[in-house]
Amino acid sequence: MGCGGSTDSPKAEHGNRRTSIFAKPVVNLDIGENVKLKESNPKLIFVFGGPGSKKGKMVYNIAQVFGFNTLNVENIILEELAKKLDEPDPSRLTAQVQQLIKAQPELLRLDVVLKWVAKALSEMNKDQTILVDWMPNLKYMQMVSTFVKDCHHEFRFFEDKYPVSFAFYMLISQEKFVKKAVAECAKHPTATPKGKEGAAQTDEADVTRTSKRATLFTNAVKPFIDLFSKTGRLATLDMSTGNADELWEKVVEFFSELNISFTRKIDNVILFTFTEADCIKLEIDRYNIDRICIKDLPIDLGQPAEKLIKVFVKLLDTTDPIKKVFNIDCSGTCIQKDSLTKEYKKKIVFQDFGSYELTKFVPLIHPGKVKPTHLKAIASTENELCLFPEDTPIMLCHWIVSVMRSARDK
């Protein structure tokens, strides 16, 4: 339909690897032949992402959408090494650990860190999929040779007990990262009393530091990336091949193709109905759901559909935060199943999650059987799920979700 949504991406074989590509724009995700979820529990996915990759936000979103747990190795290291300090100070812990490692670098050995990780895993829910954020962001940890080294031997012992399904690498090349930093300096030159010459020198120093930081991370992560690459267990997403929305769509598609159940932690569930017949068919009155009838609001119903959507979005965002499930009744307004006459082409962030019954997301007021009625489910990067009657044109679903997002972005 030209409006974004789920798209089967072409795949081409290249030796022992397959390349999955989104077209227009091209988002490159290189997937190793052995990338899959292992049957063992817990299911571990190691994640890597250097400066500029926005790894933290991506990991958070993946965990939220698919119900994964997360484990941050940097935090584990800080927690364990804090036990070796005479007087650990939470406000200075990072600096204290840095001094400790500087004096005794052997404390940060790879085999020891893996034992700490194994201990943390033993205390977590074994039935979950866990994203392990492996490489610390702290530069002084990335420089320790007893931690950053050939890791095949140590990981072999670790994986005897905790097999790693695969690694997910959010790659941004050093060249592109530095180029981005240069562009930022050009847009926001440093203010300094030294004048233009002094500002230029400061910005140049910033770019130099950025380059060194990227080089340090690339060198530190290489042994671990090599391990997963050689065993065909590496999925590499080129973060420079799309904007945030396009990259997120590709990530959701990738994890969905692993047959991972949709277990998104939803903040809001919004069910759209367009006629009284929709409400009767879905037996809305039997569900614990807050209804918002647009035609009953004190607004001009003659406004364009976009403005009506913005009105109920504002109402949703300012309502009682305890209320999480809503029915937006569009009957009697210009927002109808046949109201979108032009093809909608704007690319947005959402993922179609197929057909679901309402009982999956909305509790009944009183237990009992209801007629099984399927709904179209669409999720955006907001912690929000939008449900539509199954006969709603998918293009209209996408358009409504897009207008809702635009209303919040302004």
Secondary structure as the mmCIF struct_conf table of DSSP 4:
data_model
#
loop_
_struct_conf.conf_type_id
_struct_conf.id
_struct_conf.beg_label_comp_id
_struct_conf.beg_label_asym_id
_struct_conf.beg_label_seq_id
_struct_conf.end_label_comp_id
_struct_conf.end_label_asym_id
_struct_conf.end_label_seq_id
BEND BEND1 CYS A 3 CYS A 3
BEND BEND2 GLY A 5 GLY A 5
HELX_LH_PP_P HELX_LH_PP_P1 ASP A 8 PRO A 10
STRN STRN1 LYS A 11 HIS A 14
TURN_TY1_P TURN_TY1_P1 GLY A 15 ASN A 16
STRN STRN2 ARG A 17 PHE A 22
TURN_TY1_P TURN_TY1_P2 ALA A 23 VAL A 26
STRN STRN3 VAL A 27 GLY A 32
TURN_TY1_P TURN_TY1_P3 GLU A 33 ASN A 34
BEND BEND3 LYS A 36 LYS A 36
BEND BEND4 GLU A 39 PRO A 42
STRN STRN4 LYS A 43 GLY A 49
TURN_TY1_P TURN_TY1_P4 PRO A 51 GLY A 52
BEND BEND5 SER A 53 SER A 53
HELX_RH_AL_P HELX_RH_AL_P1 LYS A 55 PHE A 66
TURN_TY1_P TURN_TY1_P5 GLY A 67 GLY A 67
STRN STRN5 ASN A 69 ASN A 72
HELX_RH_AL_P HELX_RH_AL_P2 VAL A 73 ALA A 82
TURN_TY1_P TURN_TY1_P6 LYS A 83 LYS A 84
BEND BEND6 ASP A 86 GLU A 87
HELX_RH_3T_P HELX_RH_3T_P1 PRO A 90 ARG A 92
HELX_RH_AL_P HELX_RH_AL_P3 LEU A 93 ALA A 103
HELX_RH_3T_P HELX_RH_3T_P2 PRO A 105 LEU A 107
BEND BEND7 LEU A 108 LEU A 108
HELX_RH_AL_P HELX_RH_AL_P4 LEU A 110 SER A 122
TURN_TY1_P TURN_TY1_P7 GLU A 123 GLU A 123
BEND BEND8 MET A 124 MET A 124
TURN_TY1_P TURN_TY1_P8 LYS A 126 ASP A 127
BEND BEND9 GLN A 128 GLN A 128
STRN STRN6 THR A 129 ASP A 133
BEND BEND10 MET A 135 MET A 135
BEND BEND11 ASN A 137 ASN A 137
HELX_RH_AL_P HELX_RH_AL_P5 LYS A 139 GLN A 142
TURN_TY1_P TURN_TY1_P9 MET A 143 MET A 143
TURN_TY1_P TURN_TY1_P10 SER A 145 PHE A 147
BEND BEND12 VAL A 148 LYS A 149
HELX_RH_AL_P HELX_RH_AL_P6 HIS A 152 LYS A 161
BEND BEND13 TYR A 162 TYR A 162
STRN STRN7 VAL A 164 LEU A 171
HELX_RH_AL_P HELX_RH_AL_P7 GLN A 174 LYS A 187
BEND BEND14 HIS A 188 HIS A 188
HELX_LH_PP_P HELX_LH_PP_P2 PRO A 189 ALA A 191
TURN_TY1_P TURN_TY1_P11 PRO A 193 LYS A 194
HELX_RH_AL_P HELX_RH_AL_P8 GLY A 195 LYS A 230
TURN_TY1_P TURN_TY1_P12 THR A 231 GLY A 232
STRN STRN8 LEU A 234 ASP A 238
TURN_TY1_P TURN_TY1_P13 MET A 239 SER A 240
BEND BEND15 THR A 241 GLY A 242
HELX_RH_AL_P HELX_RH_AL_P9 ALA A 244 GLU A 257
TURN_TY1_P TURN_TY1_P14 LEU A 258 ASN A 259
BEND BEND16 ASP A 267 ASP A 267
STRN STRN9 ASN A 268 THR A 273
BEND BEND17 THR A 275 THR A 275
HELX_RH_AL_P HELX_RH_AL_P10 GLU A 276 LEU A 282
TURN_TY1_P TURN_TY1_P15 GLU A 283 GLU A 283
HELX_RH_3T_P HELX_RH_3T_P3 ILE A 284 ARG A 286
STRN STRN10 TYR A 287 TYR A 287
STRN STRN11 ASP A 290 CYS A 293
HELX_RH_3T_P HELX_RH_3T_P4 ILE A 294 ASP A 296
BEND BEND18 LEU A 297 ILE A 299
TURN_TY1_P TURN_TY1_P16 LEU A 301 GLY A 302
BEND BEND19 GLN A 303 GLN A 303
HELX_RH_AL_P HELX_RH_AL_P11 ALA A 305 ASP A 317
TURN_TY1_P TURN_TY1_P17 THR A 318 THR A 318
BEND BEND20 THR A 319 THR A 319
TURN_TY1_P TURN_TY1_P18 PRO A 321 ILE A 322
STRN STRN12 VAL A 325 ASP A 329
TURN_TY1_P TURN_TY1_P19 SER A 331 GLY A 332
BEND BEND21 THR A 333 CYS A 334
TURN_TY1_P TURN_TY1_P20 LYS A 337 ASP A 338
BEND BEND22 LYS A 342 LYS A 342
HELX_LH_PP_P HELX_LH_PP_P3 GLU A 343 TYR A 344
BEND BEND23 VAL A 349 VAL A 349
STRN STRN13 PHE A 350 GLU A 357
HELX_RH_3T_P HELX_RH_3T_P5 LEU A 358 LYS A 360
TURN_TY1_P TURN_TY1_P21 PHE A 361 PHE A 361
BEND BEND24 VAL A 362 VAL A 362
STRN STRN14 LEU A 364 LEU A 364
BEND BEND25 ILE A 365 HIS A 366
BEND BEND26 GLY A 368 GLY A 368
STRN STRN15 HIS A 374 SER A 380
BEND BEND27 THR A 381 ASN A 383
STRN STRN16 GLU A 384 PRO A 389
TURN_TY1_P TURN_TY1_P22 GLU A 390 ASP A 391
BEND BEND28 THR A 392 THR A 392
HELX_RH_AL_P HELX_RH_AL_P12 ILE A 394 ASP A 409
#
